Amino acid sequence: MERIALFEKVSRKQYEKDSLVNCNNGDYDSIKLPVRATKGSAGYDFFLPMDLDLKVGESVVIATGVRVKIEEGWFLATFPKSGLGFKYRLRLDNTVGIIDSDYYYSSNEGHILTKLTNCGNNDIHLEKGKAFTQGIFIPFGITTDDNAEGVR
């Protein structure tokens, strides 16, 4: 398998800034970097840095504390964990998150934020450390007449 990315924690300062803005005061020291559960897993599990309670219809932005350095020509797509979507109708508000390789260099250190909504019929409680979303690295192509020169 080709190795094309590296997960890292954002700085404590950036994490605390984003946590305050998004009202989900997680614990920086307990941030776990994404991992695959098994050798055959395509997705890297992202873990909650705090306990989470979501009422029916409620949304929350989660500051994951994670950034990723990705080789050019690849991106990270994020999806809800299948079980959470299937059992509880927990949804990502943008349906699929797209993390570009140059996002790593953005002004927020490339901090991956995830917005979830409880679309189910019951309130949900998820414990700190639970896998709640997963990311899959995907290569992409560009058109023959592409001439994008901009940098983030």
C-alpha positions in Angstrom: 0.0 0.0 0.0 1.2 3.5 -0.8 1.7 5.7 2.2 0.4 9.2 1.4 -0.6 11.0 4.6 0.2 11.7 8.2 -2.3 12.6 11.0 -1.2 15.1 13.6 -2.8 17.1 16.5 -3.4 20.8 16.0 -1.8 23.0 18.5 -3.4 23.3 21.9 -4.0 27.0 21.2 -5.9 26.3 18.0 -7.9 23.5 19.5 -9.0 25.6 22.5 -9.9 28.5 20.1 -12.0 26.2 17.9 -13.6 24.4 20.9 -14.7 27.7 22.5 -16.2 29.0 19.2 -18.1 25.7 18.7 -19.1 25.2 22.3 -17.7 21.7 22.7 -15.0 21.8 25.3 -13.1 18.6 24.7 -9.9 17.5 26.4 -6.8 18.3 24.3 -4.7 15.7 26.1 -7.1 12.9 25.3 -7.3 13.6 21.6 -6.6 10.3 19.7 -5.3 10.4 16.2 -7.4 8.5 13.6 -6.6 4.8 13.1 -7.9 1.9 11.1 -9.6 -0.7 13.2 -8.4 -3.6 11.1 -5.9 -4.4 8.4 -8.7 -4.6 5.9 -10.4 -1.3 6.9 -10.5 1.5 4.3 -11.6 4.2 6.8 -9.6 5.8 9.5 -11.8 6.2 12.6 -12.0 9.7 14.2 -12.7 9.7 18.0 -14.7 12.1 20.1 -12.5 14.2 22.4 -15.5 14.7 24.8 -18.8 13.1 25.8 -21.6 14.2 23.4 -25.3 14.5 24.0 -27.5 15.3 21.0 -31.2 15.8 21.2 -33.5 15.0 18.3 -32.9 17.6 15.5 -29.9 19.1 17.3 -26.6 19.8 15.5 -23.1 20.3 16.9 -19.7 21.2 15.5 -17.0 19.0 16.8 -13.4 20.2 17.0 -11.6 16.9 16.4 -8.1 18.3 17.3 -6.8 16.6 14.2 -5.1 17.8 11.0 -3.6 15.8 8.2 -0.7 16.2 5.9 -1.7 14.7 2.5 0.4 14.2 -0.6 -0.7 16.2 -3.6 -3.2 14.4 -5.9 -5.1 12.9 -2.9 -7.9 14.1 -0.6 -9.5 12.8 2.6 -13.3 12.2 2.4 -15.1 11.9 5.8 -18.3 10.0 6.4 -20.3 9.2 9.5 -19.5 5.7 11.0 -21.9 3.3 9.3 -23.4 2.0 12.6 -24.2 5.5 13.9 -25.9 6.5 10.7 -27.8 3.2 10.4 -28.9 2.8 14.1 -29.4 6.5 15.1 -29.6 8.5 11.8 -26.7 10.6 12.8 -25.7 12.6 9.8 -22.8 14.9 8.6 -24.3 18.2 7.7 -22.3 18.4 4.5 -23.0 14.7 3.7 -19.3 14.1 2.8 -16.4 16.1 4.2 -13.7 16.9 1.7 -10.2 17.7 3.1 -7.9 18.9 0.4 -4.1 18.4 0.6 -3.5 22.2 0.9 -6.0 22.5 3.8 -3.1 21.6 6.1 -1.6 25.0 5.4 -4.8 27.0 6.2 -5.0 29.7 8.9 -6.6 27.3 11.3 -3.7 24.8 11.0 -5.9 22.5 8.9 -8.1 21.7 11.9 -10.7 19.1 10.8 -14.1 20.2 12.2 -17.2 18.0 11.8 -20.8 19.1 12.0 -23.2 16.4 13.0 -27.0 16.4 13.2 -29.3 13.9 15.1 -31.9 13.1 12.4 -33.3 10.2 14.4 -36.3 9.9 16.8 -34.3 9.5 20.0 -31.7 11.6 21.9 -28.2 10.2 21.6 -25.4 9.9 24.1 -21.9 9.2 22.8 -19.0 8.7 25.1 -15.6 10.4 24.9 -13.2 8.2 22.8 -16.0 6.7 20.7 -15.4 6.5 16.9 -18.0 8.8 15.3 -16.8 9.5 11.8 -14.3 7.9 9.4 -12.0 9.2 6.7 -10.9 7.6 3.5 -8.0 8.7 1.3 -8.9 9.0 -2.3 -6.8 10.0 -5.4 -8.2 12.5 -7.9 -7.5 13.7 -11.4 -7.6 17.1 -13.1 -8.8 18.1 -16.5 -6.3 18.5 -19.4 -7.0 22.2 -19.6 -6.7 22.8 -15.9 -4.4 25.8 -15.0 -5.2 26.4 -11.4 -2.2 28.3 -9.9 -3.7 29.6 -6.6 -2.3 28.5 -3.3 -4.1 28.4 0.1 
